[in-house]
Amino acid sequence: MASRCQILLVDDDERLRNAAGKVLAAEGHTVVRAASGREALEVMEQKAEAIALVLCDLRLPDLDGITLLKQTRELLPEAEVVMITAHGTIETAVEAMRLGAYDFIEKPLDSVTLAKTVTKALEKQRLRSENRKLRDQLLRRRGVEALIGDSPPMQGVKRLIKQIAPADVNVLIQGESGSGKELAADALHNLSARHERPLVKISCAAIPETLLESELFGHERGAFTGANAARAGKFEMADGGTLMLDEIAEMTPQLQAKLLRVLQDGCFHRVGGTKEIRVNVRLLCATHADIPRGIAEGRFRHDLYYRINTVQIVMPALRERPEDIPLLASYFLQTFAGGMGREIRSITPEAIGQLQAHPWPGNVRELDHAIQRAALLATGEAITSFTFAPAASGGKKTLATSLEDELNIAIPIGTTADEATRRLVKATLKHCGGNKLEAARMLGIPPRTMYRHFSGLGE
């Protein structure tokens, strides 16, 4: 049987609320009743941490059930939702399930069906919560082990993380894109006294300036067009835990001033609100930018810089630790090949040499994609060579476009047949890692023809 929980029951029919409330109370649950969508949203805001399940009518006097469901998913992301539907709204109830509702119950309510459905929904929530806790425990046990590498630079980073993680200080993590700044933040949180509380992350570069303030500090209902309900921001979500601000240097000076006040006083107001909200948050900031230069150019506040930079961690670029590349490559190969069901077991020493000679402007993230690309194109049990995507000029290449480039060759109009054949065979040989038998098979020609006419190509 599911544990006893707090349930929000939303229906404008008082008799139904009373009858369903008695059934749920008999099961040991605490029932909070609401007669309208607006009233339900107020309850959710006040009791967000306590509500485990929302039982909601699809037809309410002020809000339709689908709208309330969507707002419930925002305010109570961990709660399960069960819809109450009349015969004529079953199609809408099915749509609600597609949008995240656990199930629906038809009117008139049957007490046995109601109790069973609620029990199953709460059991699903319990299992999801247990899986999340197990995952969090695994992360805590791993600590800095998620930072793969034994080179001197990485050993220094790991020692520093272990040393400062228990101290409740703000940390600035600097490093190039793809160097592992987010993994360092994970390790700092997992090894801290806050590990049982949330680790909330937000990218200051990924959210438009006009929305970032609301995302960080939340907003009250009616604060701006589209703010149909009050919403907590990332600071409130991270209360008692850790907040990671990625690409902090992209934040505007105006928003920097409000962030500075939170760090100084521990309190703020939601957008459009007057109530002072106090939080206890450890702040981790990450950036690839040169903040001192930003200060000199007037783009970053020097007083905020000192607040977020109590301790600084500098993540080394991959080119600065080439001895870690074999270990990283092996890890990425096992992870990707295993997930794709590919029988690729190793990378040849020659191919590892290629990896260690590459400059890696995209760092570990670029290496991960290079391994994926090579694993997809490999024809044997080992990766024998790598073809690196060209450096981006006007825009970034995706894995798909890089694969398309590698699987095509350009032959201009006017090229002779012999030259076109030579280019095709050479490209195929390169794709097959110099394996002439495999190249002949792909080209549909006898191996002896490959050896007789094209020996030496690709070598």
ZAZAMAR-263489 format. One record per residue: x negated, y, z negated of N, C-alpha, C in turn; residue in three letters. Coordinates in steps of 0.2 Angstrom, whole numbers, plus 5000, padded with zeros to 4 digits. Layout:
XYZXYZXYZALA/...
This chain:
499649945000500050005000499650065000MET/499850115004499450185004499450214997ALA/498950254996498950284989499450344989SER/499550364983500050414982499850484985ARG/500250514989499950574992500450634991CYS/500250694993500750744994500950755001GLN/501650755002501950755008502350825009ILE/502350855015502750915017503250895021LEU/503850905019504450885022504850945025LEU/504850945032505151005035505750995039VAL/506351015037506951005040507451055037ASP/507951085042508351135040509051105037ASP/509051035037509651005034509550985027ASP/509851015022509651005015509850935013GLU/510350905016510550845014510050795016ARG/509750805022509250755024508550765020LEU/508450835018507850845014507850805007ARG/508450815004508550784998508550704998ASN/508850675004508850605004508150575006ALA/507850605011507150585012506650595006ALA/506750655003506350664997506350614992GLY/507050584991507150534985506750474987LYS/506750454994506450394996505750394995VAL/505450454997504750464997504450464989LEU/504850504985504750504978504750434975ALA/505150394977505250324975504650284976ALA/504250304982503650274984503050304980GLU/503150354976502650374972502350444974GLY/502550464980502350524983502550594980HIS/502250644980502450714979502750744985THR/503350764985503650794991503750874990VAL/503450904995503550984995504050995001VAL/504651035000505151035005505051105008ARG/505251115014505251175018505851175023ALA/506251225023506851225027506751255034ALA/506151285035506051315042505251315044SER/505151325050504451325052504051375048GLY/504251435048503851485044503751465037ARG/504251445034504151425027503651365026GLU/503651325031503151265032502451295032ALA/502351345037501651365038501451405032LEU/501851435028501651465021501451415016GLU/501751355016501551305012500951275014VAL/500851265020500151235023499651285021MET/499751345021499151395020498951395012GLU/499551385008499451385001499151314998GLN/499351265002499151194999498751155005LYS/498351185008498051155014497651095012ALA/497251095006496851045004497250985002GLU/497850994999498250944996498650905000ALA/498950935006499450895010499150845014ILE/499350785013499050725017499550705023ALA/500150725023500650705029501150755029LEU/501350775035501950825037502450785040VAL/503050785038503650755041504050805043LEU/504150815050504450875053504950865058CYS/505550895057506050895062505850925069ASP/506050895074505850925081506250995082LEU/506851005079507251065080507351095074ARG/507051155074507051205068507351265070LEU/507651305065507951365067507551425070PRO/506851415068506451475070505851455074ASP/505651385074505151365078505251295081LEU/505151275087505251215089504651165086ASP/504851105086504351055083503651055086GLY/503651055093502951055096502551115094ILE/502851175094502451235092502151225084THR/502651195080502351185073501851135073LEU/501951085077501451025077500751055079LEU/500751095084500051125086499751165081LYS/500151205077499951245072499751205066GLN/500051155065499851105059499151075061THR/499051055067498451025069497851075068ARG/497951145068497451195067497351205059GLU/497951205056497951225048497751165044LEU/497951105046497851035043497550985047LEU/496950995050496650945055496650875052PRO/496650865046496550795043497250765041GLU/497750805041498450775040498750735045ALA/499150685044499550655049500150685049GLU/500450685055501150715057501650665059VAL/502250655056502750615059503350655061VAL/503650655067504150695069504850655068MET/505350695066506050675065506450695071ILE/506750655075507050665081507750645081THR/508150685085508850655087508850615093ALA/509350585095509350545101509150585107HIS/509350645108509250685114508550715114GLY/508150705109507450735109506950685109THR/507050625111506550565111505950585116ILE/506150605122505550625126505150675123GLU/505450725120504950775117504550745111THR/504850695108504450665102503850625105ALA/503950595111503450555114502850605116VAL/503050665119502650725120502250745114GLU/502550745108502250765102501750715100ALA/501850645101501350595100500750605104MET/500850625110500250635115499850695112ARG/500150745109499850805106499550785099LEU/499650725096499250715090499750685085GLY/500350685085500850665080500750585080ALA/500750555074500650485072501250445075TYR/501850465074502450425076503050475076ASP/503650445077504250485076504750435074PHE/505250465070505850425067506450455069ILE/506950415072507550435074508050445069GLU/508550505070509050515065509650465067LYS/510050445063510050455055509450415052PRO/509150445047508550415044508750345041LEU/508350295042508450235038507850235033ASP/508050225027507550225021506950175022SER/507150115024506550065025506150085030VAL/506350115036505950135042505550195040THR/505850245036505550305034504950285029LEU/505050235024504550215020503950185023ALA/504150135028503550095032503150145036LYS/503550195040503150235044502650275040THR/502850305035502450355031501850315028VAL/502050255026501450205023500950195028THR/501150175034500650165040500250225041LYS/500650285042500250345044499750365038ALA/499950355032499450365027498850315026LEU/499050255028498450205029497950225034GLU/498250245040497750265045497350325043LYS/497650375039497250425037496750405032GLN/496950355028496450335023495850305026ARG/495950255031495450225035494950275038LEU/495250325041494850375045494450415040ARG/494750425034494350465029493750425026SER/493850355025493350315023492850305028GLU/493050305034492550295040492050365040ASN/492350415039492050485039491550485033ARG/491750455027491350455021490750415022LYS/490850355025490350305027489850335032LEU/490050375037489650405041489250455038ARG/489550495033489150545030488650515025ASP/488850465022488350425018487750405022GLN/487850375028487350355032486850415034LEU/487150475036486750535037486350555031LEU/486650545025486250565019485650525018ARG/485750455020485250405019484650415024ARG/484850435030484350445035483950515034ARG/484350565031483950625030483550655036GLY/482950655035482450685041482350635046VAL/482550565045482350515050482750525056GLU/483250575056483550585063483050635067ALA/482550665064482050695068481550655070LEU/481550625076481150575078480450605080ILE/479950575077479250595079478750595073GLY/478150575074477650565069477050615070ASP/477150655075476550705076476450745070SER/475850775070475750825064476250885064PRO/476450915069476950965069477650945066PRO/477850885068478450855065478350835058MET/477850805056477750785049477750845045GLN/477450905047477550965044478250995043GLY/478650985048479351005048479750965043VAL/479650895043479950855039479750865031LYS/479150875030478950895023479350955021ARG/479351005025479651075023480351065022LEU/480751025026481451015025481550975018ILE/481150925017481250885011481150935005LYS/480650985005480551025000481051074998GLN/481351105004481751165003482551145003ILE/482651085005483351065006483751064999ALA/483451044993483851044987483851124984PRO/483451164987483551234984484051274988ALA/484551304984485051334988484951404991ASP/484451404996484251464999484451465006VAL/484551525009484651535016484051515020ASN/484151485026483551465030483651485037VAL/483151505040483151525047482751475051LEU/483051445056482751385060482651415067ILE/482051425069481851445075481551395080GLN/481651405086481351355091481651365098GLY/481351335103481651345109482251295110GLU/482651315115483251275116483051205117SER/483451155114483351085115482851055110GLY/482551095106481951075101482251035095SER/482851035094483151005088483351045082GLY/483451105083483651145078484351125074LYS/484751095078485351075074485251015070GLU/484850965072484650915068484250935062LEU/483850985062483551005056484051035051ALA/484651065054485151095050485551035046ALA/485650985050485950925048485550895042ASP/484950885043484550865037484550905031ALA/484450975032484451015026485151005022LEU/485651005026486350995022486350925019HIS/486150875023486250805020485850795014ASN/485250825013484850815008484950865002LEU/485450905003485550964998486150934993SER/486250974988486750964983487450974986ALA/487451004991488151014994488350964999ARG/487950905000488150855005488850825005HIS/489150834999489850804999490350855001GLU/490150915002490550975005490450985012ARG/490851015016490851025023490151055025PRO/489951035031489451065035489851095041LEU/489951155042490251185047489851225052VAL/489851215058489451245063489851285068LYS/489551345070489851385075489251415079ILE/489351425086488851455090489051525092SER/488651575090488851645091488751665098CYS/488451625102488351635109488951605113ALA/489351555111489851515114490551555114ALA/490551595109491251625108491251705110ILE/491751725113491751795115491751845109PRO/491451895110491351945104491951965101GLU/492551975105493151995102493451935098THR/493251875099493551815095493051795089LEU/492451815089491951785085492151805077LEU/492351865077492551895070493051845067GLU/493551835071494151795068493951725067SER/493451695071493251625070492851625064GLU/492451675062492051675056492451685050LEU/492851735050493251765044493951745044PHE/494251715049494951705049495351765051GLY/496051755051496451815052497151795049HIS/497551855048498151845045498651845051GLU/499251825050499851815055499951895057ARG/499951895064500151965066499552015067GLY/498951985065498352035066498252055073ALA/498352015078498252025085498751985089PHE/498852005095499251965100499051895100THR/499551845098499451775098499251745091GLY/499151795086499051765080499751755076ALA/500051695078500651675076500751655069ASN/500151635066500051605060499351625057ALA/499351635050498751645047498251585048ALA/497651605048497151545050496451565046ARG/496251505043495651515039495051515044ALA/494551555042493951555047493351505044GLY/492851505048492251455046492051465039LYS/491951525037491751535030492151505025PHE/492851505026493251475021493251405022GLU/493151375028493151305029492451275026MET/491951315025491351295023491251305015ALA/491751335012491651355005491451295001ASP/490951304997490651254993490151204997GLY/490051215004489651185008489151225011GLY/489051205018488551245022488851265028THR/488651325030488851355037488251365041LEU/488251335047487651345052487951395057MET/487551455058487651505063487151495069LEU/487351455074486851445079486851505084ASP/486251525086486151585091486351645087GLU/486151655081486251715077486051775080ILE/485551775084485351835087485851865093ALA/486351825095486851845099487351885096GLU/487351895089487951925086487852005087MET/488352035088488352115088488152145082THR/487852205082487652235076488252255071PRO/488852265074489452275070489652215066GLN/489652155069489752095066489252075061LEU/488652095062488052085058488152125051GLN/488452185052488552225046489052185041ALA/489652155044490052115040489752055037LYS/489352025041489051965038488551975033LEU/488252035033487752055028488152065021LEU/488752095022489152105016489352035012ARG/489551985016489651925014489051895010VAL/488451905013487851875010487751915003LEU/487851975003487752014997488252004992GLN/488852004993489352004988489751934988ASP/489651894993490051824993490751834994GLY/491051894997491751904998491851945005CYS/492451935007492651965014493451975014PHE/493652005019494352005021494451965028HIS/495051935028495251905035495351965040ARG/495351955046495552005051496252025050VAL/496452085049497152105048497352095041GLY/496952075036497152065029496852115024GLY/497152115018496952155013496652115007THR/496852055007496652015001495851995001LYS/495552004996494851984996494751914994GLU/494351884999494251814998493451804996ILE/493351764991492751744989492551674990ARG/491951664993491651594995490951584992VAL/490851524992490151504990489851464995ASN/489451495000489151455006488451465006VAL/488151405008487451415010487351425017ARG/486951475019486951495026486251465030LEU/486351435035485851405040485951445046LEU/485451485048485451515055484951485060CYS/485151485066484651455071484651505077ALA/484051505080483951555086483351535090THR/483351545096482751535100482451605102HIS/482851655100482651725102482051755097ALA/481751805099481251845095481651895091ASP/481751875085482151925081481751985079ILE/481151985077480752045076480752095082PRO/480752065088480852105094481552145094ARG/482052105093482752125093482752185088GLY/482452175082482452235077482152295080ILE/481552285083481252345086481652375091ALA/482052335095482452365100483152385098GLU/483352385091483952405089484552355090GLY/484352295091484952245093485052205087ARG/484652205082484652165076484552195069PHE/484952195064484852225058484252195054ARG/483752245052483152215048483352195041HIS/483952225038484152205032484452135032ASP/484852115037485152055038484551995039LEU/484052015043483551975045483151945038TYR/483051995034482751975027483251935023TYR/483851945024484351895020484351825023ARG/484351815029484451755032483751715032ILE/483251755031482551725032482151715026ASN/482551685021482251665014481651615015THR/481851565019481351515021481451505029VAL/480851505032480951495040480651425042GLN/480951385046480751325049480651335056ILE/480051325059479951325066479951255069VAL/480351245074480351185077479851185083MET/479451135083478951135088479251115095PRO/478951145100479151125107478951055109ALA/479251025113479050955115478350945118LEU/478151005122477551005125476951005119ARG/477151025113476651035108476550975104GLU/476950925106476950855102477050795107ARG/476550795112476650745117476650675114PRO/476250665109476150595106476850565103GLU/477350615102478050585100478450565106ASP/478250585112478650565118478850495119ILE/478350445118478450375119479050355114PRO/478950375108479450355103480150385105LEU/480150445107480850475109481150445115LEU/480650435120480950395126481250335124ALA/480850295120481150225118481850235115SER/481850275110482550285107483050305112TYR/482950355116483450375121483650315126PHE/483150275128483250225132483750175129LEU/483550155123483950105119484650125118GLN/484750195117485450215115485850225122THR/485550245127485950255133486050185137PHE/485550145138485550085141486050035138ALA/485950035131486449995127487150015128GLY/487250085128487950105129488250095135GLY/487850095141488050085147488050005150MET/487749965145487749895147487249885152GLY/486649925153486149915157485649865154ARG/485349825158484749785156484149815157GLU/483949865154483349905155482949905149ILE/482449865148482149855142481549895140ARG/481249925145480549965144480450015149SER/479950055147479650105152478950095153ILE/478650085159477950065160477550125158THR/476850105156476350145154476250205159PRO/476350195165476250245170476850295170GLU/477450275169477950315168477950355162ALA/477750325156477550365150477050415151ILE/476550405155476050455157476350515161GLY/476850495165477250555169477550595164GLN/477950565159478250605154477850645150LEU/477250625148476850665143476450715147GLN/476450715154476150765158476650825160ALA/477250805159477850855161477850915155HIS/477950975157477951035153478551035148PRO/479151005150479751005146480051075144TRP/480151115149480451175147481151165143PRO/481451115144482151105141482051055134GLY/481451045133481251005127481550935126ASN/481750915120482050855119482650835122VAL/483050895123483750885127483550865134ARG/483050895137482850885144482650815145GLU/482250785140481950725140482550665139LEU/483050685135483550635135483950635141ASP/484050685145484350685152483950645157HIS/483250655156482750625161482850545160ALA/482850525154482950455153483550425155ILE/484150465154484750445157484750435164GLN/484450485168484450485175484050425177ARG/483450415174483050365177483350295175ALA/483750285170484050225168484550215173ALA/484950265175485450255180485150235187LEU/484550255189484350245195483850185195LEU/483650155190483250095189483550035192ALA/483149995196483349935199483149875196THR/482649875191482349825188482449825180GLY/482049785176482149785169481749845166GLU/481349875170480949935167480949995171ALA/480850055168480850115172480150125174ILE/480050135180479350135183479050205185THR/479550245186479350315187479950365186SER/479750425186480250485184480250535190PHE/480750555192480850615196481150675192THR/480850725191481050785187481450835191PHE/482050855188482450905191482050965192ALA/482051005197481751065198481951115193PRO/481451165191481651215186482251255189ALA/482651275185483251315187483051385189ALA/483351415194483251475196483851525195SER/484351515199484951555198485451525193GLY/485451455193485951425188485651355186GLY/485951325181485751265178486051205182LYS/485551155183485851095186486051045181LYS/486651015183486850965178486550895180THR/486650845176486450775177486750755184LEU/487350765185487650745192487350775198ALA/487250845198486950875203486150855204THR/485850835199485150815199485150745202SER/485650705200485650635203485750635211LEU/486250685213486450695220485750715224GLU/485350765221484750785224484350725225ASP/484250685220483750625221483950575226GLU/484650565227484950515231485050535238LEU/484750595240484850625247484150655249ASN/484050655256483450685258483650725264ILE/483250785265483450825270483050815277ALA/483350805282482950795289483250845294ILE/482850895295483050945300483250925307PRO/483650955310483850945317483250955321ILE/483050905326482450915330481950865328GLY/482050835321481550785319481550725323THR/480950705325480950645330481150585326THR/481350525329481650465326481050435322ALA/480450435324479950405320479750445314ASP/479850505314479650545308480250545303GLU/480850545306481450535302481450465298ALA/481250415302481150345299480650345294THR/480050375295479550385290479750415284ARG/480150475284480350505278480850465274ARG/481350435278481750385275481450335271LEU/480950295274480650245270480250265265VAL/479950325265479450355260479950375254LYS/480550405255480950425250481250355246ALA/481450305250481650245247481150215243THR/480550215246479950185242479850215235LEU/479950285235479850325229480450305224LYS/481050305227481550285223481550215220HIS/481250175223481150105221480450095217CYS/480150145215479550145211478950105215GLY/478950115222478450085226478550005227GLY/479149985225479249905226479549905233ASN/479049875238479249865245479749815246LYS/479749765242480349715243481049745242LEU/481049785236481649815235481849865240GLU/481349905242481549955247481749925254ALA/481449875256481649835262482349815261ALA/482549785255483249765254483749825255ARG/483549875252484049935252484049965259MET/483549955263483549985270483849935275LEU/483949875273484149825277483749795282GLY/483049795281482549775286482149715283ILE/481849675287481449625284480849645281PRO/480649615275480049635271479449645276PRO/479349595280478749595285478749665289ARG/479349685291479349755294479049805290THR/479249805284479049855279478349855278MET/478049795277477349785276476949805283TYR/477149785288476849795295476749865297ARG/477349905296477349965299477250025294HIS/477450005288477450065283477050045277PHE/476550005277476149995271475750055270SER/475650065264475350125261475750185260GLY/476450185262476850235261477050235253LEU/477050295250477250305243476650285239GLY/476050265241475550255237475050315235GLU/
